[in-house]
């Protein structure tokens, strides 16, 4: 079994990573892709400067609903791309710091490869604290492919 963990956040970069993953797995009967969305409220909180209204969210209670909608949209998008290529795909949502969750899942569940986009929705946060892809590259013991 060739297990690929596709990290997605619904961004254009993540969609390019899904297209790459579809090509990587196409024609491989042993390939299994898990598309992972990590609900990382810290990123969204930081982007909004601590004020959820900056993101169009009335209050912090609405943040979880916002993240759930974002997760469903992101996973649905990559699922369509992967299924059209004939890939077997599992969808998964976790909560926590994105780079930590991605590495933990990849290493703990014996994935063969992590695929992700270079720049996701957290571009503004990335300027201040570093990109998720950069952190995954340096922390993960599983091979990581970053799609540009």
Secondary structure, 3 states (H helix, E strand, C coil): CEEEEEEECCCHHHHHHHHHHHHHHCCCCCEEEEEEEEECHHHHHHHCCCCHHHHCCCCCHHHHHHHHHHHHHHHHHHHHHHHHCCCEEEEEEEECCHHHHHHHHHHHCCCCEEEEECCCCCHHHHHHHCCHHHHHHHHCCCCEEEEC
